[in-house]
Amino acid sequence: METLASGYGLVRDLYIATQDNTEDPARGGTLFRVRVDVPGLPPPRATV
């Protein structure tokens, strides 16, 4: 696993990015999306 990130809106989509694929090297890096039951927190508002 390389990166985890949540989607926008209800933040119920979890994105998982891999750097390589050891089961199928021809695929290279892969992006997975999983819908989760418990939403994540929205990102905090930035203040400058």
Secondary structure, DSSP 8 states (H G I E B T S, - for coil): --EEEE-STT--EEEEE-S--SS-GGG-S-EEEEE-SS----------
